[in-house]
């Protein structure tokens, strides 16, 4: 048996174990994301029951502008909160970030339901309210899918980039400390905090 074959067989179990761990982790992440999507689409109860009052009153332009502000606020808050969570320093507190996202997400979905009930998007769908209303209702209807995409972005960010960012941050902290020691007058070295700007 050649040396290369011996080495190859020696690490075969190790490679197989790593492959199994990798595939198991990928399958678990896929299963969690799939379960989250299925739960949101089929098993979620709205925070506000949509009124079934019929089509008696057509919303006024002022009411529609208020609906527009509500939908725009929902969209803006999704992006803003995601960026805030991505900008947090990578401290290994991914569970806290995901818990914060879940709290935000729950409140956001409740507000989405309130806007839906107030603006009657579900009730007035396909009733020829006009192009502006249809566009507004379409964006409102697309927002839950966008929320799930942002959630997926947060999970993927942790899996793919958080460790690299933590390594880079630590390298910068060590570099700053070394440069500050070199720049300090002889005999006087001031301690620095790694989180100081």
N, C-alpha and C positions, 0 to 999 in steps of 0.2 A: 504494500500500500504506500503510495507516494505521500510526501509531507503535505502537499496541497489537499489531497483527499482526506487525510487525517484531520487537518484543521477544519475543513469544511464540515465533516461529520461531527466534530467536537462542538461546534457552535450551532448546529442545526436545531437542537432543542431550544436554545436561547432565542434564535430567530423566530422559531415557531411560537414560542411564548410571547414574544414582543408583538408578533403579527396578531395573535389572538387578543391581546390586550388592546391593541390599536383598533381592530375591527369591533371588539366589544364596546369600546368607548364611542366609536362612531355610530354604532347601532343604537346605543343608549341615547345619545344626543338626538338622533333622528326620531326615535320613538317619543322622546319628551316634546320635541317641537311638533310632531304630528298630533300627539295627544292634546297639546295646547290649542292647536288650530281647530281640531274637531270639537273640543270643549267650547271654544268661543263661537263656532258656527252653529252648533246644534243644541247645546245644553245650557246656554247662558240665559238667565232671566233678566228682562229689562228692569232698570231702576224705576222707570215710570211707565205705567200702562198707557199705551197710545189711545187717545180718545176715539171712539167709534161714533162720532156725532153726525156723520154724513157730510155732504159737500155743500152745506147751506151757506157758509160765509167764505167768501174768497178773500185771502190775505191782502191787506193794503200794501202799497209800495213801501211805506215806512216799516211795516212789519217784516216785509221781505228783506229790507236793508238790515234790520236787526238780526234776522236769520243769517244773512251773509256775514255779519260780524261774528256771530256765534260759530259758524263753520270755519271761518278764517282763524278764529282763536283756537279752536280744536286742532287745526292743522299746524299752526305756529307752535303751540305748546308741545306737540309731539316732537318736532324737530329740536326745539330748545332744550327739552328735558333730556333727550338722547345725547345731544352734544355736551350738556353739563355732566352727564354720567361718563361719557367717553373722556372728558377732560380731567376727571379726577386722577390724582396721582396713583400709579399702580402700586398699591400697598398690599396686595394679596387678599383684599377684602371683597372679592367678587361676590360672595354670598350677600354682603350688605348692599352692593350695587344692584343685584338682581331683586333683593327684597324691596329696595327703594323703587325700582322700576315697577314691581308688582303693585305697590301702594299707589303710585302715580297712575298706573294703568287702570286700576279698579275705579279710582275717582274720575279718570278721563272717560271711561266707558259709561259711567253714570251720567256725566255731563253730556255725552253723545246722545244718550237716551232722552235727556231733558230737551235738547235741541230738536231731536226728531219729533217729540211730542208737541213742542211749542210751534214748530214750523210745519208740522203735519206732513212730513216727507213720505212716510209710509201710506198715509191716508190719501194723499192727493197725487200719488204716482199715476202717470199716464192719463191725466185729466185735462190736458191741453192748457196748462197754466202759463205756458210761454217758454221760450228758449232759455231765458235767464233763470227761471225757476228750475227747469229741467237740468241745467248745468249745475246749479247749486245743489239740487237733490243728488245728482250723480257724484259730485265730490263728497258730499256727506256720506253716501253709500260706500264710497271707496276708502274712507278713512279707517275703518276697522282692519282692512287688509294692510294698509300702510302701517298701522300700529304693530301688527304682527311682523312686518318686514323690519321695523326698527328694533323690535325685540330680538329677532334673529341676528341682526347686526351686533347687538350687545353681546349675545352669546358667542358669536363667531369671533368678535374682537378679543374676548377673554381667551378663547382657545388658541387664536393665531398670533396676536400681537402683544398681549399684556406682559408676558415674560420677557420679551425682547425690549419693551419699553422700560421695564423695571431694571434690566441689566444696563441699558443706556443711561438711565437716571443715576444709578449707583456709580457708574464710571465717571459721569460728570461731577458728582459730589466728591469723589476721591480726587479728581483732577483739580477742582477748585480748592480743596483743602491743601493739596501740595503746592499750588501756585500761591496761595495766601501765606503759607509758611516761607516760601522763597521771597515774597515781596515784603514781609515783615522786617522791621529793623532788627539787627543782631541782638539776641538776648530777650526779645519780646515777641512772643507768639500768642496771638489771640485765638481762643477756641471758637470754632464756628459751628453753627447748627446746620445739619444737612438739608433742612427744609427752608432755610433762609433764602430769600430771593437773591 
